[in-house]
Amino acid sequence: MRTSFPQLELDAQICFPLYAATRAVTQTYGRLLSDVGLTYPQYLTMLALWGAEEPLTVGEVGARLRLDSGTLTPLLKRLEAAGFVVRRRDPGDERRVLLEVSDQGWELRERVAHVPGALVESLSMSAKEGAELRRLLHELLEHLDADG
């Protein structure tokens, strides 16, 4: 008979519910964003840009979203082709690319303003539960960053 390893059971893992929940939430965002033609990573990128006080560099957006430039660059090119962002060289340092929200990108913000509320509603979670989950996830990320 094989020795039991209860710590290796799927339901005992932290990673599996995180993975499954992430996939389910991402699919829900996909449905909510399909009308405006945005993918979930594009939406996150636009959130980062909308929340910035000034144009951001590609590196700053990548750090904010935890994405490398190989993943971010094609995404930004698609956002630029759609007319939502403008990419331009930093006049102070030609090596840096600055990202700005276009007028069309600001209009897009109005078109997706309902998305956060619709997502929360789909989770069947109270505002207090949602805030606690977000707090715990941010704490988890901080611990992982510290260990990294």
C-alpha positions in Angstrom: 0.0 0.0 0.0 1.2 3.5 -0.8 1.9 6.0 1.9 -0.6 8.7 2.3 0.5 12.3 1.7 -2.5 14.5 2.7 -0.5 17.6 2.1 -0.4 16.7 -1.6 -4.2 16.4 -2.0 -5.6 18.9 -4.4 -8.1 20.3 -2.0 -5.3 21.0 0.6 -3.4 23.3 -1.7 -3.5 27.1 -1.6 -2.4 27.4 -5.2 -5.4 25.6 -6.7 -8.2 27.8 -5.4 -6.1 30.8 -6.3 -5.6 29.5 -9.8 -9.2 28.4 -10.3 -10.5 31.7 -8.9 -8.2 33.7 -11.1 -9.3 31.9 -14.2 -13.0 32.4 -13.3 -12.6 36.1 -12.5 -10.6 36.6 -15.8 -13.3 34.9 -17.8 -15.9 37.1 -16.1 -13.9 40.2 -17.0 -13.6 38.9 -20.5 -17.4 38.8 -20.8 -17.8 42.2 -19.3 -15.2 43.8 -21.6 -16.1 42.0 -24.8 -18.5 44.8 -25.8 -15.7 47.4 -25.9 -13.1 45.0 -27.5 -10.7 44.9 -24.6 -8.9 41.9 -23.2 -8.4 41.6 -19.4 -4.7 42.5 -19.6 -5.5 45.5 -21.8 -8.1 46.6 -19.2 -5.5 46.4 -16.4 -3.1 48.4 -18.5 -5.7 51.1 -19.1 -6.5 51.1 -15.4 -2.8 51.8 -14.6 -2.7 54.6 -17.2 -6.0 56.2 -16.1 -4.7 56.3 -12.5 -1.4 58.0 -13.3 -0.8 61.7 -12.8 1.5 61.9 -15.8 2.6 59.8 -18.7 4.2 56.5 -17.6 7.2 54.7 -19.1 6.8 51.2 -20.4 8.9 50.0 -17.5 6.7 51.8 -15.0 3.6 50.2 -16.4 5.3 46.8 -16.5 6.3 47.1 -12.8 2.8 48.2 -11.8 1.2 45.3 -13.6 4.0 42.8 -12.9 4.5 42.1 -16.6 7.8 41.9 -18.5 8.4 44.1 -21.6 8.1 41.0 -23.9 4.5 40.6 -22.7 3.7 44.3 -22.4 5.0 45.6 -25.7 2.6 43.7 -28.0 -0.3 44.5 -25.7 0.6 48.2 -25.9 0.9 48.1 -29.7 -2.6 46.7 -29.9 -3.9 49.4 -27.5 -2.2 52.0 -29.7 -3.6 50.5 -32.9 -7.1 50.7 -31.3 -6.5 54.4 -30.6 -6.6 54.1 -26.8 -3.0 55.1 -26.0 -0.2 57.1 -27.6 3.4 55.9 -27.3 6.2 58.4 -27.8 9.9 58.7 -27.0 10.8 60.6 -23.9 12.3 63.9 -25.1 14.6 63.9 -22.0 15.8 60.3 -22.7 15.3 58.8 -26.1 15.7 55.3 -24.7 12.4 55.5 -22.8 9.0 55.2 -24.3 6.2 57.2 -22.6 2.6 56.1 -22.6 -0.4 58.5 -22.6 -4.1 57.9 -22.7 -5.6 59.3 -25.9 -8.9 61.1 -26.1 -10.4 57.9 -27.3 -8.9 56.1 -24.3 -10.5 58.6 -21.9 -13.8 58.0 -23.6 -13.2 54.2 -23.1 -13.0 54.8 -19.4 -16.6 56.0 -19.4 -17.7 52.9 -21.3 -16.1 50.5 -18.8 -17.0 52.4 -15.6 -19.7 49.8 -14.8 -17.2 46.9 -15.0 -16.0 46.9 -11.3 -19.5 47.0 -9.9 -20.7 44.3 -12.3 -17.8 42.1 -11.3 -18.5 42.5 -7.6 -22.1 41.7 -8.2 -21.1 38.5 -10.0 -19.0 37.4 -7.0 -22.0 37.4 -4.7 -19.7 38.9 -2.0 -20.4 41.7 0.4 -18.3 44.9 0.1 -16.7 44.0 3.4 -15.8 40.5 2.1 -14.4 41.9 -1.1 -12.3 44.4 0.8 -10.9 41.7 3.1 -10.1 39.4 0.2 -8.3 42.3 -1.6 -6.4 43.0 1.6 -5.3 39.4 2.0 -4.2 39.2 -1.6 -2.2 42.3 -1.3 -0.6 41.0 1.9 0.2 37.7 0.1 1.9 39.6 -2.8 3.9 41.6 -0.3 5.1 38.4 1.4 6.0 36.8 -1.9 7.9 40.0 -3.0 9.8 40.0 0.3 10.7 36.3 -0.2 11.5 36.7 -3.9 
